[in-house]
């Protein structure tokens, strides 16, 4: 069964079916010499340019925003909120979806 993401979709899909790219800048990816917070050279308006390819770094392919909803990592709740804020900034989600996502993260980590 595929993992549900912050937006209630599977994998890296957004509600509109496009690929989410909200985690691209926040992640530290040593294989790409990319620091956390820097834009990724593979990021485009369509999503990750190397999504699903063999040369995609392990850090990218193993990351899933579902971690913010599992209730096991309350110390990283702020990271989930930052990813949601970036998705809103990129126009990938609506303000309502952003607020719903923050509620989901808070509820999952305040059990």
N, C-alpha and C positions, 0 to 999 in steps of 0.2 A: 504494500500500500504506500502510495506517495505521501510525503509529508506536507501538511498544510502550512503555508507561509503566513506572515503577518497580515496579509491581505485576504486570507481565507481561500487562497487558490493553491494549486499544487506546484511543486518545484519552484521555479523563479518567475512564474506567470503573474501578471497583473490582472485586475478584474477585466480590463479591456483586451486581454489576450497577448499583449506585448510582453517582452522580457523586462523584468525589473532590473534597475541598475543602481538602486539606492545604496547597496553595500560596497560598490566599486571603490569610491574614494576613502571611506573609513578604514578599510582593511589594510594592514601591513602585509606586503607581499614581497618577501626577500628575493624570490626567483626573478622578479621584474625590477628589482632595485627601487621599489616603490614604498615610500614611507606612509604610515597611516595619515590620512587627511589629504594626501596628494591625489590629483586626478590620475586615472589610469590611461595609458596610451591606447588600450584596446576598447575603451568605452566610447559608445556612439549613441545617438538618439534612438537607435534600434535595440540597444542593450550591449552586452558584451560581444565584441567582435570575434572572440575565440571560444564562446560558450559551446560546450559539447565537443570540443576538439581535444585531441590527445596532448597537445602542447600546453593546455591550460594548466596553470600552476595548481599544485595540490591544495594550497591555502584557499584558493578560489573555489575549486570543485568540491572541497569538503565542507565549506561553510554553508550554513543554512540558517536563515533568520528565525526558524522555528525554536532555536535555543532560547530566545527571549520569552517564549510562552510555556516552557516546560516546568517552570516553578522551581527548578533546581539551582538556578543561578541568579538570585536576587541582586548580587553585587554588580551585575552587568545590565541591570534594567535601564540605566541611562543610555547605554549604547543602542539598545533597541529603540528608545525614544529618538535618538539622533538619526538613526536610519529612517525612521518614519518621517521625521522632519525633512530629511533630504529628499525623500520620495515626494513629499508635498511641494518642496521647492522646485523640483524638476518637473512638476505638473503631472506626475504619474498617478497620484491619488487626489481625491477631493479633500476638502477640510473636514467633512463629515467622516470620511474613511480614516483620516488622520486621528481624529478624536476617538473614534471607535477602537483604533489600534492601540492608542495609549491606554484606554480602559482595559483592553484585553491583556496588555503587558502588566499593568498594575494588579489586576485581579489574579493573574497567574503567579505573581511573585509575592503576594501578600496573603498567602494562605495561612 
